[in-house]
Amino acid sequence: MAAKILWLMKTDPDVLWTFSQALLRDKRLGIINTREFRLAEYALDDPNGTLMSDDVPLPANFPTLRLAMPKDIAPDLFSYDSFTIVSRHLKDALAQPENIIQFVPVELVQGGPQAEARDYHLMRILPRQPAIDLDRSECQVEERTNRVTGERFLWPMDIRRFILLDGLCARTEIFRVAEIPSRVLVTDAVAERVLLARCTGVEFSDPSNRQGGKRVERYRTLNGVAERKVGFS
């Protein structure tokens, strides 16, 4: 199977800034029951240490996230407290089966008409796959031990630049990076569908972009790959 072009799926930086500023102005906004939800997630962790709550679907009786949104801001994707919240529009554009992404309805307790129309869901990407060449990436690597299983594993830190594994073939159209599960890779086909749907708040960046300092970032657009300068005066 030939390797496919992969992109890091992340929050659009301009939308992230606007949303963050709105939250700073009103401390009542955001997810208002994070602690309840996280405690329930912790109870799902595999006692053998082989599966974490992020790897398994939430059961039907799980607590519902409660979301308070600004009245004038409602992107199709945003993150809060490490939760990724997406609209039904983005959910439809991603077009993934339930065993790949679990979309869990969110209770909107505050927000304007635009937020109400979004029909927000918590997005939980279940698959994870090794993707990063830690030897060639620009990062520090620390060896750690799973406190339950005793298994040793490598943990990248101070990441300056990723290098993907040679010949990396995505087993699914979207997956979490096993080395850093907070990072999400998608195929070019997924990126194109989302861009064609004109979803807001989401960006597809080149995994090899530098992570800090002055840099030129590459990202996917409807017309191909674009570049922007970051950190230049």
Secondary structure as GFF3:
##gff-version 3
##sequence-region A 1 233
A	DSSP	beta_strand	6	11	.	.	.	ID=ss1
A	DSSP	alpha_helix	13	25	.	.	.	ID=ss2
A	DSSP	beta_strand	30	31	.	.	.	ID=ss3
A	DSSP	alpha_helix	34	42	.	.	.	ID=ss4
A	DSSP	three_ten_helix	53	55	.	.	.	ID=ss5
A	DSSP	beta_strand	66	68	.	.	.	ID=ss6
A	DSSP	beta_strand	77	80	.	.	.	ID=ss7
A	DSSP	beta_strand	83	86	.	.	.	ID=ss8
A	DSSP	alpha_helix	88	94	.	.	.	ID=ss9
A	DSSP	beta_strand	101	105	.	.	.	ID=ss10
A	DSSP	beta_strand	107	110	.	.	.	ID=ss11
A	DSSP	alpha_helix	113	118	.	.	.	ID=ss12
A	DSSP	beta_strand	121	125	.	.	.	ID=ss13
A	DSSP	beta_strand	128	129	.	.	.	ID=ss14
A	DSSP	beta_strand	138	145	.	.	.	ID=ss15
A	DSSP	beta_strand	152	161	.	.	.	ID=ss16
A	DSSP	beta_strand	174	177	.	.	.	ID=ss17
A	DSSP	beta_strand	180	187	.	.	.	ID=ss18
A	DSSP	alpha_helix	188	196	.	.	.	ID=ss19
A	DSSP	beta_strand	202	205	.	.	.	ID=ss20
A	DSSP	beta_strand	215	221	.	.	.	ID=ss21
A	DSSP	beta_strand	224	230	.	.	.	ID=ss22
###
